[in-house]
Amino acid sequence: MLHLTAGRVGSLLARRATAAFSTSSVRMASHGHDVAETTDMSLPLYWDRVDIPLPDRPYKDTLTTGDQSLKQKEQGPWSQLSKEEKVALYRLMFSQTFPEMKQPSAEWKSVVGGIFILMGLTGLIVWWQKVYVYPPAPRTFDADWQAKQYKRMLDMRVNPIEGFAAKWDYKKGQWK
Amino acid sequence: MSLPKPLMRGMLSKRLKFHLPISFALAMGAAILFKYTVTEPRKQAYADFYKNYDSVKEFNAMREAGIFESVRPSGE
């Protein structure tokens, strides 16, 4: 039985196989122990985002007694806080620092790889369509029909200044 | 840890002072480049084409090629 976890599935093949099985929570709810944890969206949320830097609530809102006494010390002059205390206060307020948030991941390789695989698949499908689906091309695509078409365009002097007929040498009867 | 006071204001005007002259110069440059690589050669091409253009001769050549429906080639 395929279980969909909240995190990323390992190999690409596994991801494509599981994608075929939908993950509607209606199906999963019947399993009980597989239900993903839902956040209560009526309460203030915490997030680590570079573009929205100040979340609705501090990271740790249930403080131990040690943390509470540190918060009390924060009410006073900050010059009396040691460096470690200042860092501890930061970590109470926020989960990740900006450099930690901005750490690059290797996700782009999966994305680009997935793009190429799907483009290749699409190419195979289009090739099969060319062989088995498309009707024959109209007669206007034949080489001799197109040659006659170009001759008629030259006779009509299509775009004689900068375009098609401009490239034909009418005196010599050949392309310039 | 006392850090130097960061830049608090005037960031947009600083950016504009730097980028606006560059953008005007690039836009003007693009326009001048287009004028002298596209529009001037095009005007010259049209002038050259019409300098010695004999429309009657061209018409007769087209007529002989048989493309008109209102007037057939002179042979028919």
gemmi code that builds the backbone of each chain (N, CA, C; Angstrom):
import gemmi

chains = {
    "A": [
        ("MET", (0.854, -1.181, 0.000), (0.000, 0.000, 0.000), (0.895, 1.239, 0.000)),
        ("LEU", (0.571, 2.202, -0.828), (1.422, 3.394, -0.941), (0.982, 4.433, 0.077)),
        ("HIS", (1.917, 4.897, 0.900), (1.602, 5.944, 1.880), (2.246, 7.231, 1.417)),
        ("LEU", (1.495, 8.313, 1.481), (2.101, 9.582, 1.114), (2.476, 10.335, 2.368)),
        ("THR", (3.754, 10.526, 2.593), (4.183, 11.291, 3.769), (4.158, 12.780, 3.452)),
        ("ALA", (4.252, 13.598, 4.502), (4.197, 15.044, 4.291), (5.453, 15.528, 3.575)),
        ("GLY", (6.569, 14.864, 3.752), (7.819, 15.333, 3.154), (7.988, 14.860, 1.726)),
        ("ARG", (9.176, 15.061, 1.187), (9.424, 14.674, -0.206), (9.652, 13.171, -0.301)),
        ("VAL", (9.151, 12.558, -1.364), (9.422, 11.144, -1.593), (10.792, 11.038, -2.228)),
        ("GLY", (11.481, 9.946, -1.971), (12.889, 9.835, -2.365), (13.143, 9.884, -3.850)),
        ("SER", (12.977, 8.776, -4.555), (13.409, 8.730, -5.950), (12.334, 9.302, -6.863)),
        ("LEU", (12.773, 9.717, -8.037), (11.850, 10.294, -9.010), (10.793, 9.277, -9.412)),
        ("LEU", (11.197, 7.987, -9.572), (10.241, 6.965, -9.999), (9.137, 6.817, -8.966)),
        ("ALA", (9.572, 6.791, -7.698), (8.571, 6.676, -6.642), (7.618, 7.861, -6.697)),
        ("ARG", (8.199, 9.067, -6.993), (7.346, 10.257, -7.024), (6.320, 10.149, -8.148)),
        ("ARG", (6.780, 9.602, -9.315), (5.832, 9.537, -10.427), (4.788, 8.470, -10.179)),
        ("ALA", (5.207, 7.381, -9.485), (4.237, 6.322, -9.206), (3.199, 6.817, -8.216)),
        ("THR", (3.655, 7.531, -7.179), (2.702, 7.972, -6.172), (1.813, 9.083, -6.703)),
        ("ALA", (2.314, 9.820, -7.670), (1.494, 10.905, -8.219), (0.235, 10.343, -8.852)),
        ("ALA", (0.312, 9.079, -9.298), (-0.851, 8.477, -9.936), (-1.945, 8.195, -8.910)),
        ("PHE", (-1.543, 8.012, -7.671), (-2.537, 7.743, -6.628), (-2.823, 9.054, -5.916)),
        ("SER", (-4.041, 9.558, -6.016), (-4.340, 10.881, -5.460), (-4.293, 10.828, -3.945)),
        ("THR", (-4.047, 12.002, -3.351), (-3.853, 12.054, -1.912), (-4.983, 12.800, -1.236)),
        ("SER", (-6.202, 12.649, -1.742), (-7.291, 13.404, -1.114), (-7.426, 12.970, 0.325)),
        ("SER", (-7.622, 13.971, 1.186), (-7.654, 13.656, 2.612), (-8.865, 12.798, 2.949)),
        ("VAL", (-9.879, 12.804, 2.040), (-11.062, 11.969, 2.304), (-10.658, 10.513, 2.338)),
        ("ARG", (-9.787, 10.131, 1.343), (-9.332, 8.735, 1.319), (-8.517, 8.410, 2.545)),
        ("MET", (-7.592, 9.338, 2.894), (-6.636, 9.045, 3.961), (-7.312, 9.053, 5.326)),
        ("ALA", (-8.390, 9.820, 5.484), (-9.003, 9.950, 6.807), (-9.454, 8.588, 7.322)),
        ("SER", (-9.849, 7.700, 6.409), (-10.350, 6.402, 6.862), (-9.236, 5.569, 7.485)),
        ("HIS", (-7.954, 5.911, 7.145), (-6.847, 5.122, 7.694), (-6.508, 5.521, 9.120)),
        ("GLY", (-6.930, 6.705, 9.563), (-6.689, 7.104, 10.943), (-5.256, 7.528, 11.167)),
        ("HIS", (-4.336, 6.552, 11.301), (-2.977, 6.891, 11.708), (-2.191, 7.579, 10.604)),
        ("ASP", (-2.723, 7.621, 9.358), (-1.994, 8.254, 8.264), (-2.334, 9.726, 8.093)),
        ("VAL", (-3.320, 10.240, 8.889), (-3.775, 11.609, 8.643), (-2.659, 12.584, 8.952)),
        ("ALA", (-2.419, 13.526, 8.019), (-1.390, 14.544, 8.228), (-1.885, 15.550, 9.245)),
        ("GLU", (-0.929, 16.095, 9.997), (-1.259, 17.075, 11.027), (-1.776, 18.341, 10.368)),
        ("THR", (-2.954, 18.848, 10.835), (-3.484, 20.082, 10.252), (-3.227, 21.225, 11.215)),
        ("THR", (-2.873, 22.418, 10.622), (-2.642, 23.594, 11.474), (-3.972, 24.301, 11.710)),
        ("ASP", (-4.112, 24.855, 12.931), (-5.320, 25.612, 13.254), (-5.143, 27.013, 12.694)),
        ("MET", (-5.820, 27.315, 11.556), (-5.608, 28.566, 10.855), (-6.320, 29.721, 11.545)),
        ("SER", (-7.050, 29.468, 12.666), (-7.702, 30.589, 13.345), (-6.765, 31.253, 14.356)),
        ("LEU", (-5.601, 30.646, 14.608), (-4.638, 31.217, 15.556), (-3.507, 31.897, 14.799)),
        ("PRO", (-2.790, 32.857, 15.477), (-1.626, 33.448, 14.810), (-0.608, 32.376, 14.463)),
        ("LEU", (0.010, 32.539, 13.277), (0.949, 31.549, 12.792), (2.378, 32.033, 12.913)),
        ("TYR", (3.306, 31.081, 12.920), (4.721, 31.414, 12.799), (5.203, 30.998, 11.416)),
        ("TRP", (6.118, 31.763, 10.805), (6.742, 31.338, 9.558), (8.163, 31.871, 9.463)),
        ("ASP", (8.983, 31.202, 8.670), (10.324, 31.677, 8.314), (10.271, 32.068, 6.860)),
        ("ARG", (10.168, 33.366, 6.572), (10.082, 33.810, 5.176), (10.963, 35.028, 4.996)),
        ("VAL", (11.722, 35.041, 3.885), (12.600, 36.162, 3.618), (11.777, 37.393, 3.228)),
        ("ASP", (10.650, 37.181, 2.547), (9.893, 38.341, 2.044), (8.912, 38.880, 3.073)),
        ("ILE", (8.480, 38.063, 4.060), (7.644, 38.579, 5.164), (8.411, 38.257, 6.439)),
        ("PRO", (9.275, 39.182, 6.893), (10.249, 38.825, 7.928), (9.695, 38.714, 9.342)),
        ("LEU", (8.566, 39.344, 9.648), (8.078, 39.345, 11.040), (6.786, 38.553, 11.132)),
        ("PRO", (6.840, 37.327, 11.683), (5.642, 36.493, 11.762), (4.659, 37.001, 12.816)),
        ("ASP", (3.454, 36.366, 12.825), (2.395, 36.827, 13.732), (2.679, 36.477, 15.178)),
        ("ARG", (3.487, 35.448, 15.408), (3.765, 35.109, 16.812), (5.223, 34.715, 16.941)),
        ("PRO", (5.748, 34.776, 18.194), (7.136, 34.322, 18.373), (7.210, 32.823, 18.143)),
        ("TYR", (8.438, 32.368, 17.896), (8.619, 30.946, 17.587), (8.241, 30.097, 18.792)),
        ("LYS", (8.832, 30.441, 19.946), (8.493, 29.673, 21.144), (7.532, 30.508, 21.989)),
        ("ASP", (6.258, 30.093, 22.036), (5.361, 30.878, 22.881), (5.057, 30.211, 24.211)),
        ("THR", (5.438, 28.934, 24.364), (5.332, 28.341, 25.705), (6.753, 28.257, 26.262)),
        ("LEU", (7.033, 29.134, 27.257), (8.422, 29.265, 27.721), (8.654, 28.456, 28.981)),
        ("THR", (9.865, 27.894, 29.084), (10.255, 27.265, 30.356), (10.516, 28.363, 31.372)),
        ("THR", (10.658, 27.979, 32.627), (10.874, 29.001, 33.677), (12.167, 29.754, 33.421)),
        ("GLY", (13.204, 29.041, 32.948), (14.459, 29.720, 32.627), (14.252, 30.770, 31.547)),
        ("ASP", (13.497, 30.389, 30.487), (13.211, 31.343, 29.419), (12.410, 32.525, 29.944)),
        ("GLN", (11.462, 32.236, 30.876), (10.629, 33.333, 31.394), (11.468, 34.340, 32.150)),
        ("SER", (12.437, 33.836, 32.930), (13.268, 34.781, 33.686), (14.121, 35.588, 32.729)),
        ("LEU", (14.541, 34.957, 31.607), (15.317, 35.692, 30.606), (14.465, 36.785, 29.981)),
        ("LYS", (13.187, 36.468, 29.716), (12.280, 37.468, 29.154), (12.089, 38.635, 30.110)),
        ("GLN", (12.070, 38.331, 31.427), (11.971, 39.411, 32.407), (13.193, 40.308, 32.338)),
        ("LYS", (14.391, 39.651, 32.199), (15.636, 40.426, 32.131), (15.633, 41.313, 30.883)),
        ("GLU", (14.923, 40.834, 29.825), (14.859, 41.601, 28.585), (14.111, 42.917, 28.765)),
        ("GLN", (13.254, 42.965, 29.817), (12.509, 44.209, 30.040), (13.427, 45.335, 30.476)),
        ("GLY", (14.580, 44.983, 31.051), (15.504, 45.999, 31.560), (16.451, 46.474, 30.477)),
        ("PRO", (17.514, 47.215, 30.912), (18.470, 47.717, 29.893), (19.196, 46.562, 29.221)),
        ("TRP", (19.270, 46.646, 27.871), (19.850, 45.547, 27.113), (21.356, 45.465, 27.242)),
        ("SER", (22.006, 46.567, 27.675), (23.457, 46.500, 27.806), (23.852, 45.495, 28.876)),
        ("GLN", (22.874, 45.114, 29.772), (23.211, 44.155, 30.822), (23.059, 42.710, 30.366)),
        ("LEU", (22.599, 42.505, 29.110), (22.461, 41.137, 28.600), (23.791, 40.696, 28.010)),
        ("SER", (24.170, 39.435, 28.286), (25.392, 38.919, 27.670), (25.071, 38.512, 26.232)),
        ("LYS", (26.166, 38.239, 25.471), (25.991, 37.888, 24.067), (25.159, 36.621, 23.923)),
        ("GLU", (25.437, 35.620, 24.790), (24.709, 34.350, 24.698), (23.239, 34.555, 25.007)),
        ("GLU", (22.955, 35.481, 25.979), (21.550, 35.730, 26.333), (20.821, 36.386, 25.167)),
        ("LYS", (21.527, 37.316, 24.480), (20.888, 37.975, 23.339), (20.577, 36.952, 22.248)),
        ("VAL", (21.540, 36.030, 22.005), (21.298, 35.006, 20.982), (20.141, 34.098, 21.416)),
        ("ALA", (20.099, 33.764, 22.727), (19.018, 32.900, 23.218), (17.664, 33.581, 23.034)),
        ("LEU", (17.632, 34.923, 23.301), (16.376, 35.647, 23.108), (15.964, 35.622, 21.624)),
        ("TYR", (16.969, 35.768, 20.745), (16.663, 35.705, 19.311), (16.057, 34.352, 18.959)),
        ("ARG", (16.678, 33.288, 19.478), (16.213, 31.948, 19.124), (14.854, 31.638, 19.731)),
        ("LEU", (14.493, 32.354, 20.827), (13.130, 32.212, 21.342), (12.127, 32.822, 20.376)),
        ("MET", (12.555, 33.947, 19.764), (11.648, 34.691, 18.889), (11.555, 34.073, 17.496)),
        ("PHE", (12.699, 33.584, 16.989), (12.756, 33.110, 15.609), (13.368, 31.726, 15.560)),
        ("SER", (12.911, 30.932, 14.561), (13.467, 29.595, 14.404), (14.753, 29.639, 13.597)),
        ("GLN", (14.737, 30.282, 12.404), (15.918, 30.317, 11.552), (16.358, 31.752, 11.341)),
        ("THR", (17.693, 31.941, 11.221), (18.188, 33.267, 10.841), (18.078, 33.418, 9.327)),
        ("PHE", (18.270, 34.669, 8.869), (18.188, 34.907, 7.430), (19.179, 34.061, 6.641)),
        ("PRO", (20.457, 33.994, 7.034), (21.366, 33.114, 6.282), (20.894, 31.666, 6.277)),
        ("GLU", (20.325, 31.197, 7.389), (19.852, 29.818, 7.425), (18.673, 29.629, 6.474)),
        ("MET", (17.773, 30.645, 6.430), (16.637, 30.556, 5.515), (17.098, 30.527, 4.078)),
        ("LYS", (18.169, 31.312, 3.795), (18.575, 31.483, 2.401), (19.483, 30.376, 1.925)),
        ("GLN", (19.724, 29.378, 2.739), (20.641, 28.311, 2.322), (20.135, 27.644, 1.053)),
        ("PRO", (20.996, 27.513, 0.036), (20.539, 26.897, -1.205), (20.296, 25.414, -1.021)),
        ("SER", (19.362, 24.883, -1.774), (19.100, 23.445, -1.735), (19.390, 22.874, -3.113)),
        ("ALA", (19.345, 21.541, -3.196), (19.616, 20.895, -4.475), (18.334, 20.625, -5.246)),
        ("GLU", (17.235, 21.302, -4.831), (15.937, 20.989, -5.455), (15.920, 21.283, -6.946)),
        ("TRP", (16.710, 22.302, -7.362), (16.652, 22.688, -8.769), (17.055, 21.540, -9.678)),
        ("LYS", (17.938, 20.661, -9.194), (18.360, 19.546, -10.050), (17.184, 18.630, -10.332)),
        ("SER", (16.369, 18.339, -9.283), (15.186, 17.499, -9.508), (14.223, 18.184, -10.465)),
        ("VAL", (14.070, 19.518, -10.286), (13.112, 20.237, -11.135), (13.548, 20.169, -12.590)),
        ("VAL", (14.829, 20.509, -12.839), (15.320, 20.521, -14.223), (15.275, 19.113, -14.806)),
        ("GLY", (15.682, 18.125, -13.989), (15.632, 16.746, -14.469), (14.225, 16.319, -14.829)),
        ("GLY", (13.267, 16.675, -13.943), (11.880, 16.344, -14.222), (11.392, 17.004, -15.498)),
        ("ILE", (11.802, 18.273, -15.696), (11.401, 18.982, -16.920), (11.894, 18.233, -18.148)),
        ("PHE", (13.170, 17.848, -18.144), (13.727, 17.180, -19.323), (13.068, 15.837, -19.566)),
        ("ILE", (12.814, 15.093, -18.474), (12.178, 13.786, -18.646), (10.803, 13.950, -19.292)),
        ("LEU", (10.040, 14.907, -18.770), (8.691, 15.081, -19.311), (8.724, 15.607, -20.735)),
        ("MET", (9.720, 16.459, -21.056), (9.840, 16.918, -22.447), (10.157, 15.749, -23.357)),
        ("GLY", (11.032, 14.852, -22.889), (11.335, 13.673, -23.689), (10.111, 12.814, -23.916)),
        ("LEU", (9.353, 12.577, -22.845), (8.109, 11.794, -22.966), (7.163, 12.432, -23.973)),
        ("THR", (7.044, 13.782, -23.854), (6.170, 14.495, -24.791), (6.639, 14.291, -26.223)),
        ("GLY", (7.978, 14.325, -26.417), (8.498, 14.109, -27.761), (8.118, 12.747, -28.303)),
        ("LEU", (8.191, 11.731, -27.454), (7.814, 10.382, -27.895), (6.337, 10.335, -28.270)),
        ("ILE", (5.514, 11.002, -27.450), (4.071, 11.002, -27.736), (3.805, 11.699, -29.078)),
        ("VAL", (4.484, 12.831, -29.311), (4.269, 13.565, -30.567), (4.720, 12.718, -31.752)),
        ("TRP", (5.816, 11.997, -31.604), (6.310, 11.137, -32.679), (5.269, 10.061, -32.997)),
        ("TRP", (4.730, 9.419, -31.942), (3.699, 8.391, -32.149), (2.498, 8.998, -32.885)),
        ("GLN", (2.148, 10.242, -32.501), (1.018, 10.910, -33.155), (1.299, 11.118, -34.638)),
        ("LYS", (2.531, 11.506, -34.964), (2.890, 11.734, -36.378), (2.696, 10.455, -37.173)),
        ("VAL", (3.020, 9.318, -36.576), (2.932, 8.057, -37.308), (1.498, 7.552, -37.377)),
        ("TYR", (0.756, 7.636, -36.285), (-0.532, 6.942, -36.213), (-1.757, 7.835, -36.251)),
        ("VAL", (-1.594, 9.154, -36.044), (-2.796, 9.982, -35.887), (-2.978, 10.975, -37.030)),
        ("TYR", (-1.900, 11.707, -37.371), (-2.050, 12.807, -38.325), (-2.430, 12.283, -39.703)),
        ("PRO", (-3.333, 12.980, -40.415), (-3.627, 12.621, -41.808), (-2.471, 13.056, -42.697)),
        ("PRO", (-2.454, 12.633, -43.977), (-1.361, 13.087, -44.859), (-1.414, 14.609, -45.040)),
        ("ALA", (-0.215, 15.197, -45.334), (-0.144, 16.652, -45.501), (-0.896, 17.064, -46.761)),
        ("PRO", (-1.452, 18.306, -46.815), (-2.127, 18.769, -48.023), (-1.163, 18.853, -49.196)),
        ("ARG", (-1.709, 18.851, -50.445), (-0.828, 18.839, -51.612), (-0.027, 20.127, -51.739)),
        ("THR", (-0.471, 21.189, -51.049), (0.270, 22.452, -51.122), (1.640, 22.347, -50.471)),
        ("PHE", (1.904, 21.269, -49.747), (3.204, 21.101, -49.118), (4.204, 20.379, -50.021)),
        ("ASP", (3.744, 19.825, -51.169), (4.681, 19.126, -52.059), (5.744, 20.078, -52.556)),
        ("ALA", (6.935, 19.537, -52.840), (8.059, 20.377, -53.252), (7.759, 21.096, -54.570)),
        ("ASP", (7.180, 20.386, -55.557), (6.970, 21.051, -56.850), (5.848, 22.085, -56.746)),
        ("TRP", (4.846, 21.819, -55.896), (3.799, 22.831, -55.696), (4.407, 24.082, -55.094)),
        ("GLN", (5.294, 23.896, -54.084), (5.913, 25.064, -53.438), (6.819, 25.803, -54.419)),
        ("ALA", (7.516, 25.068, -55.298), (8.358, 25.738, -56.288), (7.492, 26.619, -57.198)),
        ("LYS", (6.346, 26.059, -57.646), (5.437, 26.865, -58.489), (4.912, 28.065, -57.717)),
        ("GLN", (4.679, 27.870, -56.399), (4.174, 28.968, -55.556), (5.208, 30.086, -55.473)),
        ("TYR", (6.473, 29.723, -55.292), (7.516, 30.755, -55.206), (7.640, 31.485, -56.533)),
        ("LYS", (7.534, 30.719, -57.658), (7.643, 31.372, -58.971), (6.529, 32.404, -59.132)),
        ("ARG", (5.318, 32.029, -58.697), (4.194, 32.971, -58.810), (4.421, 34.196, -57.933)),
        ("MET", (4.990, 33.995, -56.748), (5.276, 35.141, -55.865), (6.277, 36.076, -56.526)),
        ("LEU", (7.291, 35.499, -57.202), (8.264, 36.354, -57.880), (7.604, 37.079, -59.048)),
        ("ASP", (6.711, 36.390, -59.773), (6.020, 37.044, -60.879), (5.185, 38.217, -60.385)),
        ("MET", (4.608, 38.049, -59.178), (3.765, 39.118, -58.612), (4.587, 40.219, -57.982)),
        ("ARG", (5.928, 40.036, -57.928), (6.806, 41.032, -57.292), (6.419, 41.246, -55.828)),
        ("VAL", (6.309, 40.134, -55.086), (5.998, 40.235, -53.659), (7.159, 40.903, -52.931)),
        ("ASN", (6.868, 42.021, -52.211), (7.890, 42.747, -51.427), (9.155, 43.001, -52.235)),
        ("PRO", (9.054, 43.792, -53.300), (10.199, 43.931, -54.198), (11.296, 44.839, -53.671)),
        ("ILE", (11.066, 45.577, -52.544), (12.058, 46.556, -52.105), (12.985, 45.964, -51.056)),
        ("GLU", (12.407, 45.324, -50.034), (13.264, 44.778, -48.978), (12.985, 43.319, -48.682)),
        ("GLY", (12.035, 42.701, -49.339), (11.573, 41.374, -48.931), (11.899, 40.300, -49.939)),
        ("PHE", (10.857, 39.522, -50.322), (11.075, 38.295, -51.077), (11.632, 38.572, -52.476)),
        ("ALA", (10.872, 39.363, -53.278), (11.302, 39.591, -54.661), (12.524, 40.491, -54.743)),
        ("ALA", (12.862, 41.175, -53.642), (14.063, 42.007, -53.654), (15.310, 41.151, -53.760)),
        ("LYS", (15.211, 39.877, -53.348), (16.392, 39.014, -53.342), (16.583, 38.298, -54.677)),
        ("TRP", (15.661, 38.466, -55.609), (15.734, 37.782, -56.901), (16.275, 38.758, -57.941)),
        ("ASP", (17.210, 38.274, -58.730), (17.768, 39.095, -59.795), (16.946, 38.833, -61.060)),
        ("TYR", (16.089, 39.805, -61.442), (15.177, 39.571, -62.568), (15.909, 39.539, -63.900)),
        ("LYS", (17.084, 40.234, -63.972), (17.788, 40.225, -65.252), (18.441, 38.873, -65.500)),
        ("LYS", (19.053, 38.323, -64.449), (19.771, 37.067, -64.655), (18.891, 35.845, -64.411)),
        ("GLY", (17.743, 36.031, -63.782), (16.868, 34.898, -63.506), (17.435, 33.976, -62.456)),
        ("GLN", (17.995, 34.546, -61.403), (18.532, 33.724, -60.312), (18.519, 34.545, -59.037)),
        ("TRP", (18.735, 33.866, -57.912), (18.789, 34.568, -56.630), (20.052, 35.426, -56.590)),
        ("LYS", (19.940, 36.575, -55.938), (21.097, 37.496, -55.863), (22.180, 36.939, -54.976)),
    ],
    "B": [
        ("MET", (28.007, 44.016, 21.245), (28.276, 44.163, 19.811), (27.593, 45.437, 19.338)),
        ("SER", (28.392, 46.495, 19.091), (27.785, 47.731, 18.588), (28.125, 47.860, 17.117)),
        ("LEU", (27.081, 47.765, 16.275), (27.271, 47.855, 14.829), (27.113, 49.304, 14.406)),
        ("PRO", (27.659, 49.667, 13.225), (27.407, 51.024, 12.728), (25.930, 51.150, 12.343)),
        ("LYS", (25.383, 52.351, 12.488), (23.956, 52.565, 12.212), (23.705, 52.327, 10.728)),
        ("PRO", (22.723, 51.496, 10.394), (22.511, 51.191, 8.979), (21.835, 52.349, 8.253)),
        ("LEU", (21.819, 52.257, 6.927), (21.182, 53.266, 6.091), (19.681, 53.239, 6.363)),
        ("MET", (19.116, 54.397, 6.786), (17.715, 54.394, 7.206), (16.788, 54.993, 6.155)),
        ("ARG", (17.286, 55.956, 5.376), (16.389, 56.645, 4.449), (17.135, 57.079, 3.199)),
        ("GLY", (16.402, 57.534, 2.212), (17.016, 58.038, 0.991), (17.465, 56.951, 0.044)),
        ("MET", (16.982, 55.719, 0.232), (17.481, 54.615, -0.594), (16.968, 54.711, -2.012)),
        ("LEU", (15.688, 55.122, -2.158), (15.121, 55.213, -3.501), (15.813, 56.313, -4.295)),
        ("SER", (16.022, 57.485, -3.659), (16.631, 58.579, -4.425), (18.066, 58.227, -4.793)),
        ("LYS", (18.754, 57.510, -3.895), (20.127, 57.081, -4.230), (20.098, 56.168, -5.444)),
        ("ARG", (19.151, 55.220, -5.451), (19.057, 54.278, -6.553), (18.724, 54.998, -7.851)),
        ("LEU", (17.775, 55.951, -7.754), (17.368, 56.679, -8.958), (18.507, 57.516, -9.504)),
        ("LYS", (19.247, 58.195, -8.602), (20.371, 59.025, -9.059), (21.351, 58.199, -9.867)),
        ("PHE", (21.487, 56.918, -9.466), (22.420, 56.062, -10.193), (21.798, 55.500, -11.467)),
        ("HIS", (20.586, 54.996, -11.367), (20.019, 54.219, -12.466), (19.334, 55.059, -13.532)),
        ("LEU", (18.742, 56.212, -13.166), (18.014, 56.984, -14.178), (18.904, 57.480, -15.311)),
        ("PRO", (20.079, 58.102, -15.006), (20.919, 58.516, -16.143), (21.305, 57.344, -17.034)),
        ("ILE", (21.612, 56.207, -16.393), (21.988, 55.032, -17.188), (20.827, 54.603, -18.078)),
        ("SER", (19.615, 54.590, -17.502), (18.472, 54.112, -18.291), (18.172, 55.067, -19.435)),
        ("PHE", (18.279, 56.396, -19.166), (18.052, 57.340, -20.265), (19.091, 57.141, -21.358)),
        ("ALA", (20.362, 56.979, -20.923), (21.431, 56.812, -21.919), (21.192, 55.557, -22.747)),
        ("LEU", (20.830, 54.459, -22.101), (20.612, 53.207, -22.834), (19.427, 53.322, -23.786)),
        ("ALA", (18.343, 53.978, -23.309), (17.168, 54.108, -24.173), (17.502, 54.967, -25.393)),
        ("MET", (18.190, 56.110, -25.147), (18.589, 56.967, -26.271), (19.508, 56.208, -27.209)),
        ("GLY", (20.456, 55.457, -26.628), (21.377, 54.676, -27.448), (20.647, 53.668, -28.315)),
        ("ALA", (19.659, 52.996, -27.720), (18.897, 52.017, -28.487), (18.148, 52.695, -29.627)),
        ("ALA", (17.568, 53.869, -29.346), (16.827, 54.570, -30.390), (17.763, 55.006, -31.515)),
        ("ILE", (18.937, 55.547, -31.143), (19.887, 56.018, -32.165), (20.376, 54.835, -32.987)),
        ("LEU", (20.675, 53.725, -32.304), (21.136, 52.531, -33.009), (20.095, 52.056, -34.008)),
        ("PHE", (18.807, 52.031, -33.548), (17.738, 51.584, -34.441), (17.635, 52.507, -35.642)),
        ("LYS", (17.725, 53.839, -35.404), (17.593, 54.786, -36.506), (18.641, 54.519, -37.557)),
        ("TYR", (19.903, 54.308, -37.127), (20.963, 54.227, -38.130), (21.197, 52.830, -38.656)),
        ("THR", (20.648, 51.799, -38.010), (20.782, 50.457, -38.583), (19.532, 49.998, -39.307)),
        ("VAL", (18.378, 50.606, -39.024), (17.137, 50.123, -39.639), (16.481, 51.199, -40.501)),
        ("THR", (16.127, 52.326, -39.885), (15.286, 53.271, -40.633), (16.061, 53.959, -41.758)),
        ("GLU", (17.321, 54.354, -41.528), (18.066, 55.015, -42.602), (18.338, 54.070, -43.775)),
        ("PRO", (18.813, 52.823, -43.531), (18.974, 51.909, -44.672), (17.649, 51.651, -45.390)),
        ("ARG", (16.549, 51.603, -44.623), (15.255, 51.339, -45.268), (14.872, 52.500, -46.177)),
        ("LYS", (15.065, 53.724, -45.702), (14.736, 54.890, -46.538), (15.598, 54.890, -47.792)),
        ("GLN", (16.879, 54.531, -47.634), (17.773, 54.479, -48.791), (17.319, 53.399, -49.770)),
        ("ALA", (16.910, 52.226, -49.230), (16.469, 51.134, -50.109), (15.261, 51.567, -50.935)),
        ("TYR", (14.305, 52.248, -50.294), (13.131, 52.719, -51.030), (13.527, 53.752, -52.079)),
        ("ALA", (14.444, 54.659, -51.698), (14.870, 55.700, -52.661), (15.533, 55.055, -53.870)),
        ("ASP", (16.416, 54.070, -53.589), (17.102, 53.404, -54.704), (16.127, 52.658, -55.592)),
        ("PHE", (15.127, 52.024, -54.978), (14.181, 51.248, -55.783), (13.403, 52.156, -56.720)),
        ("TYR", (12.980, 53.308, -56.226), (12.108, 54.162, -57.051), (12.864, 55.132, -57.932)),
        ("LYS", (14.223, 55.166, -57.792), (14.995, 56.129, -58.596), (14.809, 55.850, -60.082)),
        ("ASN", (14.964, 54.563, -60.467), (14.835, 54.228, -61.882), (13.696, 53.248, -62.102)),
        ("TYR", (12.555, 53.488, -61.448), (11.447, 52.540, -61.502), (10.526, 52.881, -62.660)),
        ("ASP", (10.345, 51.901, -63.553), (9.427, 52.102, -64.665), (8.211, 51.230, -64.396)),
        ("SER", (7.118, 51.836, -63.955), (5.977, 51.028, -63.513), (5.312, 50.324, -64.690)),
        ("VAL", (5.333, 50.957, -65.877), (4.688, 50.319, -67.040), (5.446, 49.060, -67.423)),
        ("LYS", (6.783, 49.165, -67.398), (7.602, 47.998, -67.735), (7.338, 46.860, -66.759)),
        ("GLU", (7.282, 47.208, -65.476), (7.013, 46.181, -64.463), (5.641, 45.561, -64.692)),
        ("PHE", (4.655, 46.431, -64.996), (3.306, 45.906, -65.216), (3.294, 44.908, -66.371)),
        ("ASN", (3.956, 45.276, -67.458), (3.967, 44.367, -68.612), (4.668, 43.058, -68.297)),
        ("ALA", (5.749, 43.146, -67.511), (6.431, 41.906, -67.131), (5.488, 41.012, -66.323)),
        ("MET", (4.741, 41.623, -65.399), (3.793, 40.840, -64.596), (2.684, 40.275, -65.474)),
        ("ARG", (2.263, 41.071, -66.461), (1.180, 40.609, -67.332), (1.608, 39.395, -68.133)),
        ("GLU", (2.840, 39.454, -68.668), (3.322, 38.323, -69.446), (3.454, 37.082, -68.596)),
        ("ALA", (3.765, 37.266, -67.309), (3.884, 36.093, -66.433), (2.541, 35.445, -66.173)),
        ("GLY", (1.437, 36.171, -66.505), (0.119, 35.552, -66.436), (-0.553, 35.599, -65.080)),
        ("ILE", (-0.157, 36.548, -64.229), (-0.736, 36.551, -62.889), (-2.039, 37.332, -62.820)),
        ("PHE", (-2.326, 38.201, -63.803), (-3.536, 39.017, -63.714), (-4.731, 38.277, -64.289)),
        ("GLU", (-5.915, 38.577, -63.747), (-7.140, 38.015, -64.310), (-7.843, 39.023, -65.206)),
        ("SER", (-7.575, 40.331, -65.003), (-8.287, 41.343, -65.787), (-7.645, 41.528, -67.166)),
        ("VAL", (-6.346, 41.235, -67.295), (-5.674, 41.375, -68.596), (-4.757, 40.188, -68.789)),
        ("ARG", (-4.974, 39.420, -69.867), (-4.207, 38.222, -70.101), (-2.916, 38.585, -70.808)),
        ("PRO", (-1.916, 37.639, -70.861), (-0.681, 37.927, -71.605), (-0.995, 38.265, -73.062)),
        ("SER", (-0.113, 39.078, -73.660), (-0.411, 39.655, -74.974), (-0.568, 38.578, -76.035)),
        ("GLY", (-0.029, 37.380, -75.791), (-0.107, 36.347, -76.814), (-1.521, 35.800, -77.003)),
        ("GLU", (-2.357, 35.806, -75.946), (-3.651, 35.103, -76.008), (-4.764, 35.931, -76.627)),
    ],
}
model = gemmi.Model(1)
for chain_id, residues in chains.items():
    chain = gemmi.Chain(chain_id)
    for i, (resn, *xyz) in enumerate(residues, 1):
        res = gemmi.Residue()
        res.name, res.seqid = resn, gemmi.SeqId(i, " ")
        for name, pos in zip(("N", "CA", "C"), xyz):
            atom = gemmi.Atom()
            atom.name, atom.element = name, gemmi.Element(name[0])
            atom.pos, atom.b_iso = gemmi.Position(*pos), 0.0
            res.add_atom(atom)
        chain.add_residue(res)
    model.add_chain(chain)
structure = gemmi.Structure()
structure.add_model(model)
structure.setup_entities()
